[in-house]
Amino acid sequence: MFSIISVSTNNNFSSILFHFSLLFLFTDPIETSGRCGYQLIKDNRKAKVVGGQDTYEGEFPWIVSVRKHGRHHCGGVIVGQKWILTAAHCVQSETIKDLMIRVGEYDLYNNEIYSRDYSIDQKFIHNNYTRINAVENFSISINNADIALLRTNHAIQWNEYTWPICIPSNDISESISISSKKISPISSSMSASSTKLGQTAIVVGWGKIEEKSHSHSDRLQKAELKIIKQEECSQWFQSSGRNFSIKKNVICAGYIQGGIDACHGDSGGPLLIKLQNDLRMDHYYVIGIVSTGIGCARPLLPGIYSNVFVYIDWIKKYGTFDCSICLFKYFFLIMMM
């Protein structure tokens, strides 16, 4: 059984206070402060599946199912009260009337009482996006701006199962080092002593659990991946007979022996890292968007993710962010736990 650590649903006053706070807790279009990326539900179960793990309900409340004609099409991640970040290749050729967003989703084949659908009133594709179809053997410079924003027709309602992820601020982008050694970002909403991370990140989605499978996973999956230096990533591809030139616009993640990877159906979903602030509170940041790859979990063929750090200014141009009352809002939430 999982437990909600933010409030007790048996306590009417706490429940009312929690939901009242949500009315003003988020007012900014794009989230970059310490109040985002926080798990309101905790559970330590680890159910093993092929190449990864089942998540538990509410573990990643910022993940969404981008649906086409009512069926799961791609992943996406909530970055604001009306904003979904996803991959451009998922939505470029689709009309917005054929797409919708489902938040609070966990099991694709069972309707959760806390899931909700939102129509899309506008989509924004990065101007530099060029579609790349991954094939078995070709030479290419991978630098294709595979990133998009979707705007929902109504403001997303926050609850324990629906919550925004943090996107990096510019000072994080300047101080981050994506390599096989470390990732040590510092958030403007945290002090300079943010915890340094290791060399792994988490990918989340409903994609196939095997490359040759004809069906997607019904339950939301997660997997831990190694972040690979650009030079090393290019060498891996070259060793496999593919002459890829990896540029700064993408992140490579996977393992030299394969075995764990994003797969078909995971496109548009997030590559996440977890930071800890001075209060030892864990927050998740989206650093990549599932973009492309050759097959799934093959040796020497890591997954390729759009590098969110490169596109921070493009993402944030669709909304302004004022952090003048961030700490008050954030500590108000903490006091209710």
ZIKATA-V390358 format. One record per residue. RES is the residue in three letters. SS is DSSP state (helix for helix, strand for strand, loop for the rest). Layout:
BEGIN
RES;SS  RES;SS
END
This chain:
BEGIN
MET;loop  PHE;loop  SER;strand  ILE;strand  ILE;loop  SER;loop  VAL;loop  SER;loop  THR;loop  ASN;loop  ASN;loop  ASN;helix  PHE;helix  SER;helix  SER;helix  ILE;helix  LEU;helix  PHE;helix  HIS;helix  PHE;helix  SER;helix  LEU;helix  LEU;helix  PHE;helix  LEU;helix  PHE;loop  THR;loop  ASP;loop  PRO;loop  ILE;loop  GLU;loop  THR;loop  SER;loop  GLY;loop  ARG;loop  CYS;loop  GLY;loop  TYR;loop  GLN;loop  LEU;loop  ILE;strand  LYS;strand  ASP;loop  ASN;loop  ARG;loop  LYS;loop  ALA;loop  LYS;strand  VAL;strand  VAL;loop  GLY;loop  GLY;strand  GLN;strand  ASP;strand  THR;loop  TYR;loop  GLU;loop  GLY;loop  GLU;loop  PHE;loop  PRO;loop  TRP;loop  ILE;strand  VAL;strand  SER;strand  VAL;strand  ARG;strand  LYS;strand  HIS;loop  GLY;loop  ARG;strand  HIS;strand  HIS;strand  CYS;strand  GLY;strand  GLY;strand  VAL;strand  ILE;strand  VAL;strand  GLY;strand  GLN;loop  LYS;loop  TRP;strand  ILE;strand  LEU;strand  THR;strand  ALA;loop  ALA;helix  HIS;helix  CYS;helix  VAL;helix  GLN;loop  SER;loop  GLU;loop  THR;loop  ILE;helix  LYS;helix  ASP;helix  LEU;strand  MET;strand  ILE;strand  ARG;strand  VAL;strand  GLY;loop  GLU;loop  TYR;loop  ASP;strand  LEU;loop  TYR;loop  ASN;loop  ASN;loop  GLU;loop  ILE;loop  TYR;loop  SER;loop  ARG;strand  ASP;strand  TYR;strand  SER;strand  ILE;strand  ASP;strand  GLN;strand  LYS;strand  PHE;strand  ILE;strand  HIS;loop  ASN;loop  ASN;loop  TYR;loop  THR;loop  ARG;loop  ILE;loop  ASN;loop  ALA;loop  VAL;loop  GLU;loop  ASN;loop  PHE;loop  SER;strand  ILE;strand  SER;strand  ILE;strand  ASN;loop  ASN;loop  ALA;loop  ASP;loop  ILE;loop  ALA;strand  LEU;strand  LEU;strand  ARG;strand  THR;strand  ASN;loop  HIS;loop  ALA;loop  ILE;loop  GLN;loop  TRP;loop  ASN;strand  GLU;loop  TYR;loop  THR;strand  TRP;loop  PRO;loop  ILE;loop  CYS;strand  ILE;strand  PRO;loop  SER;loop  ASN;helix  ASP;helix  ILE;helix  SER;helix  GLU;helix  SER;helix  ILE;loop  SER;loop  ILE;loop  SER;loop  SER;loop  LYS;loop  LYS;loop  ILE;strand  SER;loop  PRO;loop  ILE;loop  SER;loop  SER;loop  SER;loop  MET;loop  SER;loop  ALA;loop  SER;loop  SER;loop  THR;loop  LYS;loop  LEU;strand  GLY;loop  GLN;loop  THR;strand  ALA;strand  ILE;strand  VAL;strand  VAL;strand  GLY;strand  TRP;loop  GLY;loop  LYS;loop  ILE;loop  GLU;loop  GLU;loop  LYS;loop  SER;loop  HIS;loop  SER;loop  HIS;loop  SER;loop  ASP;loop  ARG;strand  LEU;loop  GLN;strand  LYS;strand  ALA;strand  GLU;strand  LEU;strand  LYS;strand  ILE;strand  ILE;strand  LYS;loop  GLN;helix  GLU;helix  GLU;helix  CYS;helix  SER;helix  GLN;helix  TRP;helix  PHE;helix  GLN;helix  SER;helix  SER;loop  GLY;loop  ARG;loop  ASN;strand  PHE;strand  SER;strand  ILE;strand  LYS;loop  LYS;loop  ASN;loop  VAL;strand  ILE;strand  CYS;strand  ALA;strand  GLY;strand  TYR;loop  ILE;loop  GLN;loop  GLY;loop  GLY;loop  ILE;loop  ASP;loop  ALA;loop  CYS;loop  HIS;loop  GLY;loop  ASP;loop  SER;loop  GLY;loop  GLY;loop  PRO;strand  LEU;strand  LEU;strand  ILE;strand  LYS;strand  LEU;strand  GLN;strand  ASN;loop  ASP;loop  LEU;loop  ARG;loop  MET;loop  ASP;strand  HIS;strand  TYR;strand  TYR;strand  VAL;strand  ILE;strand  GLY;strand  ILE;strand  VAL;strand  SER;strand  THR;strand  GLY;loop  ILE;loop  GLY;loop  CYS;loop  ALA;loop  ARG;loop  PRO;loop  LEU;loop  LEU;loop  PRO;loop  GLY;strand  ILE;strand  TYR;strand  SER;strand  ASN;strand  VAL;helix  PHE;helix  VAL;helix  TYR;helix  ILE;helix  ASP;helix  TRP;helix  ILE;helix  LYS;helix  LYS;loop  TYR;loop  GLY;loop  THR;loop  PHE;loop  ASP;loop  CYS;loop  SER;loop  ILE;loop  CYS;helix  LEU;helix  PHE;helix  LYS;helix  TYR;helix  PHE;helix  PHE;helix  LEU;helix  ILE;helix  MET;helix  MET;loop  MET;loop
END
